[in-house]
Structures are given as structure tokens and as C-alpha cells.
Amino acid sequence: MLIDIHCHCNLYLNLDEIIKEAKDIGVEKIISVGMSALGLERMLEISRQYDSIYPALGIHPEEVQMNKNIENQLDSVLELIRKNKNKICAIGEIGLDHYFVKKRELYPLQQKIFNSMLSLAQELELPVNLHTKGAEQIVFDTLTSFRIPNINIHWYSGPENLLKKGIDRGYYFSITPAFSYSPAVKKVVIMVDNEHLLLESDGPVKYSGKIGTPSMIRDVLNFISKFKDVSPAILESQIFENTKKIFPKIF
Ligand SMILES: [Zn+2]
């Protein structure tokens, strides 16, 4: 069984088709991660409709430039997550972004939201699904102030010394379909041991012009298997075990 641990299921217009296609190729569980304050209710709704979808709730770091009211909405978002703590498997997608978010004046608010999401994860004893683009050092520094059960770094593309630090700290790293063309993602696959790898589509993000879907993680598995010279079947069961360790609530 394959598990897509980071997908934005609420953003597809043809979710029925996407889920069916994923099941047909052996992707039986999908963690759907939150982004905007507005999308969280919808996320819970689709997880009731599809038994293969497991919600993670959180505020994406780019929300500070998408939603002018996010600071005022923060308390009610935290309340919504607390209220649904038994239905969710993680806090995510959360983190910092200093690459797509260029306005430095937004960084203090982004940090405030990130800190409040991390203390919520600590309080609820939930793992986190992290975005670190262009802010890897600050994210890694911030994490030392919190006790989080398990940490997944999604689509890591930062410097090698921090990748090493994350590996030393026992973080998990999820690999996207960008693996086929991105040297940064290849570096993660080379350096991270098989016991800390996970699979994700980050759909509907596009890869070489094609909309990303959970079914693509079968190819990601096959790529990694060639790269690491381990059979797809062995790697599939290893990654299954890894997923069980970090996200026990989806089992
Ligand atoms: Zn994402």
C-alpha cells in the first residue's frame, strides 16, 4: 500500500476521479493538508465523504499574503483545530516561506502563526507537516523550542548542511514527483536513509506542466527504488512502516 502524505485534496475539481485513479494504482490513504483558514472546514467535509482521505489542519506560510484577515482569524482557527483534534492526524501544512513571500514586513506575522501552530501540535501531541522554502535555518532554529512528537519536512530544497542537521535530528523527508528533474530533491533522496523517507504528491501542484495527483507517487517510489538500488516491493513496505511511525492516527 502506498500513502500520499501531503496533498491538497480540496483544490481538485474532479476529486472522485483523482481518488479512484489513486486507488487503482495502490494509493489507499491520502493525507490532505490544510492551507487557508477558509479551506479547513471543506477539508473536514471531504474527509467525511472519502474514507481514504485523512485531514491535517494548519495555516500555510503563504496565507499571510493571500488573506489580509488572517491575524484576526488566528484564534478561531486554533479553536477549530482543537475542536477537531480527534479527527486529524497532524498539524500542517505549516512553516515559514521566505522565497515565495518576498515582503519582509510579513515575516513577523508568519513567524507568529508558525509558533502558534507548533505550540498547538505540542499541546495536542500531533506530528507536523512542514514547509521550509527559503527559511530552512529559521524553521530549524524555531523547532528547538518545541516538543513535537514527529516532524516531516515536505519537499526540502534548502542547503546541504541543514539537510544533514535534519537527518541528525531524526526528521522525516517526503519526496515529490519533482524527484525526476530536481537536483535538490535528488540530494535529499541520496542523503536520507530509507527509514526516514515518505512519499507525497503535493497535488495539484504542477510537474513539468502536468497537474500533480496522488497516483504519481507510484512513479516516485519506482524512481527512488532504482536510485537506491532496492526493490520497489521492499521500499514500499519500508515507507509504509515509516508512515505508520510518524502518522499513527491514519491506521
Ligand atoms: Zn503543499
Residues whose N, C-alpha, C, O or C-beta is under 5 A from the ligand:
A	BS01	ZN	E93 D202
